[in-house]
Amino acid sequence: PKDKGWWNENLAQYQGFWLPSLAVLGALLINDHFKPRPTDIILSTSPKCGTTWLRALIFAIINRNSYDFEHHPLVTTNPQDLVPFFEGYIRRNGSCSLLDSLPSPRFLSTHLPYSLFPKSMASTCRFVYICRDPKDVFVSKWHFMKKLRPKELAPISFDEAFELFSRGVSHYGPIWDHALGYWKASRESPDQNVLFLKYEDVKKETSVYVRKLAEFLGVPFSAEEEKEGIVERIVRLCSFENLSNLEVNKTAKEPRIKTRPVSNPDYFRKGQVGDWMNHLTLEMSRLLDQISKDRFQGSGLSFDLQE
Ligand code: A3P
C-alpha cells in the first residue's frame, strides 16, 4: 500500500513500516552489499527524536582527541554534514564502495528499523538508539514537515497530520514499532551491542549519558579527562543553546537539498521536553498515551506520561 504522506512524497508500506523509496532501496543495498566492521557505530532514530543532538554528541566523544574545543568541526559545521546518512549515502552511490573506503571507526546515522538490517550487522556493529515521547515527536515533526509540503498543495491541517501519525503513517512509522524493535534488541541481543536511550533522560542528565555512550563505544573517559572536565565541555558544545546559536546553524538559510526547503536552522526548534502541552488537545494527548501503553505493554518500555 502507498500513502501520500505528509508532504506528497509517496511512502510505501514495507515489512510493517511506512518508508520513503530511498529507505527501501537503501535497506536492500545494505543487505546485499554492506560489509560490517566491529568498529562500526550506527546511530538509529525515528525522525525528530534527537538525531542531530546524538550525531553531535557521538561525533564529539569519538573524536575528542583529534580537535580542540575552540576549533571543533561542530562550531562551523551542522551535525547533519559531519555524519553520513547511511541509507541515503548508499542509495545515492548505488553501491557501498564509498562506505567501504571510509576509515574505521565508521560512524553512520540511519532511520531504518532494526528488523531491516542484516543479521551480520546485528552481531557485528554497535547500535545507539534514541527514542522520544511520541507526543513531542509529533509536534516536532509537524513543525518540520509542513515546511516540506510543496506550495502548490493545500497545507495539511494539524488534525489530518495527527490522524496519520497516530495510525503510524509517517516517515519510518509507526514510531511505536520502530522503538520496540530496538528496545527488544537492546534487551535480548547476546552481543549487548544496542544502547537504548530516551531523549527525556539524556536531556535531564546529559553528562551521565555522555559517559555511558563513551563506555558503550569502547572509549571511556580517563581519570585525567574527568579532571580536565572534558565531559562537561562536550555537553556544552553539543547543547541546544550552543549549537542553535552558532552562525552555521542560525544564519545558513539556503536549502540543504535543492528539492527540499529545509535549511540548517530547521533542525533546531525548541529542544525541550513537553512542548506537546502547547499544541495537543487533552483528547489527542490521551490517544497517543493510550497507543504507547497498549503497544509497549509487557515489553518493559514506557514513557513518563503526564497530563
Ligand atoms: P523540537 O522540534 O521539539 O524542538 P532530529 O534531530 O531527530 O530531527 O530531532 C529534532 C529535534 O531535536 C527538535 O526538537 C530539535 O529542536 C531538537 N534538538 C536539536 N538539537 C538539539 C540539542 N542539541 N539538544 C536537544 N535537542 C535538540
Residues whose N, C-alpha, C, O or C-beta is under 5 A from the ligand:
A	BS01	A3P	S46 P47 K48 C49 G50 T51 T52 W53 D136 S140 C238 S239 F240 L243 Y267 F268 R269 K270 G271 Q272
